[in-house]
Amino acid sequence: MLGVALLLSPWAWGASTLGSYTIAPHSVTVAGISSGGYMAVQLQVAYSRAIFGTAVMAGGAYDCAQDNEAYWGAVCATGDGVPVSSLVSYTNQQAVAGTIDPTSNIAGKPIYMFSGTLDTVNYQPTMDDLYSYYQSFTATANITYNNDTPAEHAWITPDSVVPCSYLEAPFMNNCGFDAEQTFLSLFYGPLNARNNGTLGGSFIQFNQNAFCPNGNCAAISMDSTGWVYVPKACAQGQSCRLLVALHGCSQNQETIGTSFVQYAGINEWADTNNIIVLYPQTIDASVPYNPYGCWDWWGYTNSHYALKSGPQMTAIMAEVNHLAGGSLQL
């Protein structure tokens, strides 16, 4: 099985400065698993002007936890009693208030959802609630929902050797199909063939503190460094797309090394299709209380966690905008 990854070349070590590249208009997308799935939804909804496609594996509806840690454990994880209509109303209210972008930006953009029938961490009904939530803002035809695969709670990739039905670290399972090809094709159209050999681009470990409030990522349970994969053509100035890939709880570099960065099955497609992949990173923390390194989808940083002003939200989007040379409308 995949454990803590051995680092393979070409890797750039140390807290390098994050570079800027030529990012094509309307090409910033986001994908996430578990808490990263919730964060992907938050980014999509709050920054809907800037996000043009979203993939959610085992996540849930926007602001499901409603800034209540006890509530998310009892309701959001099971999907039993999630007040979808209230969450839709809250979203619309925040859009009117200007704390998130207008919800009209969500319509027409591709959404990929995956929920395993055997998921015992984030039960399928909560992803069904997300499906209902999305239908309030976009046509069903824009949503691709795989909800019939016997998978446990995991990122789904053909590059894993962990069986589909297993629940074990690093929470990356092989279910016999290429989910990355599916959602990247939804985002960007027909793809060039996957690179199954040595990647031609570079993995760069960069300083995340430069993008966190007060230069202190640890204060919001983010790591001092993150990773980005840059295909060679992008480094040479060609126009590229940008995907934000968000790990789940107990899946950051502190816990499983670079397993998610290396083996999520994204880089192989990115390498041949001019897609830069940003891998932000959390840390386990006691203050704020986040012992499993989850992304904040229930309010452990502050009550604005799901708004554009949320500290992790602003940090991630600052990284995205820097990669894009400050060209995004945020």
ABEGO torsion letter per residue (X at the ends): XBBBBBBBOBBBBEBBBBBBBBBBBGABBBBBBEAAAAAAAAAAAAAAAABABBBBBGBBBBGAAGGBAAAAAAAAAAGBGBBAAAAAAAAAAAAAAGABBBAAAABGBBBBBBBBAABAABBAAAAAAAAAAAAAABBAAABBBBAABBBBBBBBBAABABBAABBBOAGBBBAGBBAAAAAAAAAAEBBBBBBABBBABBBBBBBAAAABBGGBAAAAGBBABBBBBBBAAAAAGBBBBBBBBBBBBGABAAAAEAAAAAAAGAAAAAAAAGBBBBBBBBBBBAOBBBAAGBBBAAGAABAAAABAABAAAAAAAAAAAAAAGGABBX
